[in-house]
Amino acid sequence: MQEIAAAYAGRTVAVVTHGGVLDVIYRNARALAWDAPREHLMLNASINRLQAQPEPLRLQIIDWADVAHLAQSRDELAAS
């Protein structure tokens, strides 16, 4: 994240990743211990918005676990 924040400072960037990396990002932004119980949702296909300040990297969570965009999606299994 530090390299991405430095390379694209001041720009909007989309990063696609899996839950383990998201967990680390959340913990870093909230200064949570790595072994602390999870206090945040880890939802599939969610959008997590952060703002990064590079060098030293500081992450601020703007929005987490947003799944509003899925309400308009079509579930192919329900249609059959």
C-alpha positions in Angstrom: 0.0 0.0 0.0 2.9 2.4 0.7 4.3 1.9 -2.8 0.9 2.5 -4.4 0.2 5.5 -2.2 3.5 7.1 -3.1 3.3 6.3 -6.8 -0.3 7.7 -7.2 -0.3 10.5 -4.6 -3.3 12.7 -4.9 -5.0 10.4 -7.4 -7.9 7.9 -7.1 -6.8 4.3 -7.4 -8.7 1.1 -7.3 -7.0 -1.9 -5.6 -8.6 -5.3 -5.8 -7.6 -7.8 -3.2 -8.7 -10.6 -0.9 -9.9 -10.7 2.7 -6.5 -11.3 4.3 -4.9 -8.2 2.8 -8.1 -6.2 3.6 -7.8 -7.3 7.2 -4.2 -6.1 7.4 -5.2 -2.8 5.8 -8.0 -2.2 8.2 -5.9 -3.1 11.2 -3.2 -0.7 10.0 -5.6 2.1 9.5 -7.2 1.7 12.9 -3.9 0.9 14.7 -5.3 -2.4 15.9 -3.0 -5.2 17.2 -2.6 -8.1 14.7 -3.9 -10.6 17.3 -6.9 -8.5 18.4 -10.4 -9.9 17.7 -11.8 -8.7 14.4 -14.1 -5.7 14.9 -14.9 -5.1 11.2 -16.9 -6.8 8.6 -15.2 -8.7 5.7 -17.9 -8.9 3.1 -17.5 -10.5 -0.4 -17.7 -8.0 -3.2 -17.7 -5.0 -0.9 -16.2 -1.6 -1.6 -13.8 -0.2 1.0 -12.8 3.4 0.6 -9.6 4.7 2.2 -7.6 7.9 1.9 -3.8 7.5 2.0 -1.1 9.9 3.1 2.2 8.6 1.9 5.6 8.8 3.7 5.0 7.6 6.3 1.9 5.8 5.1 -1.2 6.7 7.0 -4.5 5.2 6.0 -7.9 6.7 6.9 -11.0 4.7 6.4 -13.7 6.7 4.6 -16.2 3.8 4.2 -16.0 0.1 4.9 -17.9 -3.0 3.7 -20.2 -1.0 1.4 -22.4 -3.5 -0.5 -25.1 -1.1 -1.7 -24.2 -1.7 -5.3 -25.2 -5.4 -4.9 -28.8 -4.6 -4.2 -29.3 -3.9 -7.9 -27.5 -7.0 -9.1 -29.3 -9.9 -10.5 -28.9 -13.3 -8.8 -28.8 -15.8 -11.6 -29.6 -18.7 -9.2 -32.9 -17.1 -8.1 -33.9 -16.6 -11.8 -33.7 -20.3 -12.7 
